[in-house]
Amino acid sequence: MTKPATQQPGPAGAEAFAALDVAVEELVSLRQRSDPASFDAAVQLVRDAEAKGGRVHVTGIGKPEHVAHYAASLLSSTGTPATFLHGTEAVHGSAGQVVDGDVLIAISNSGGTRELLDAVSAVRGLGARIIGVTGRLDSKLAQVSDAVLDAGVAREGGGLGFAPRASVAAEILVLAALGAALEKTRGFTREQYHARHRSGALGQASEPGRS
């Protein structure tokens, strides 16, 4: 049977593919320059906090706020209990969920978002340590963090190139990689995963004894 010719994309499809190409290229560049020592440092901060009864919180402003929700959920499901901290509410009392010895993962592409820096300052004042996830290693967030994970991209993709696209993908995957490192060093088991994720396709796939 003759295989049908591949249809050339129209303007919309071409733009979508171009955005995907940008994201892939930026993620490859990020992987090539990433320093494994930065993940070691971030994991150690979490381990040190846990050893003293501390907890993990995740925050961000704007699009990184949505990334923070995802990261807290992913970490919790893979053995590192984590809660979302609302970035703008932190200076209106919500910083009270953080206690001395906790760790805050703060996400900001620019590393200079005023509201986020205010939240970081508030939780630092309560005794928390900071893991910064940022696209700029020379940013204020990087300077005030105890460990920094690079999530930088040179291009976002899209016609205007402003809306967070590649940078959000980078933040998500860097935090997913941190979660994988924490899961590995914890010795997290299939049984432990299933205990936290009993339902759905993943619940069925992770059921102990299932091949």
HELIX and SHEET records of a PDB file:
HELIX    1   1 PRO A   11  ARG A   33  1                                  23    
HELIX    2   2 PRO A   36  ALA A   51  1                                  16    
HELIX    3   3 LYS A   63  SER A   77  1                                  15    
HELIX    4   4 ALA A   90  HIS A   92  5                                   3    
HELIX    5   5 SER A   94  GLN A   97  5                                   4    
HELIX    6   6 ARG A  114  GLY A  125  1                                  12    
HELIX    7   7 LYS A  140  VAL A  144  1                                   5    
HELIX    8   8 ALA A  166  ARG A  186  1                                  21    
HELIX    9   9 ARG A  190  ARG A  196  1                                   7    
HELIX   10  10 GLY A  200  ALA A  205  1                                   6    
SHEET    1   A 5 ALA A  82  PHE A  84  0                                        
SHEET    2   A 5 VAL A  56  GLY A  60  1                                        
SHEET    3   A 5 VAL A 103  SER A 108  1                                        
SHEET    4   A 5 ARG A 129  THR A 134  1                                        
SHEET    5   A 5 ALA A 147  ASP A 150  1                                        
END                                                                             
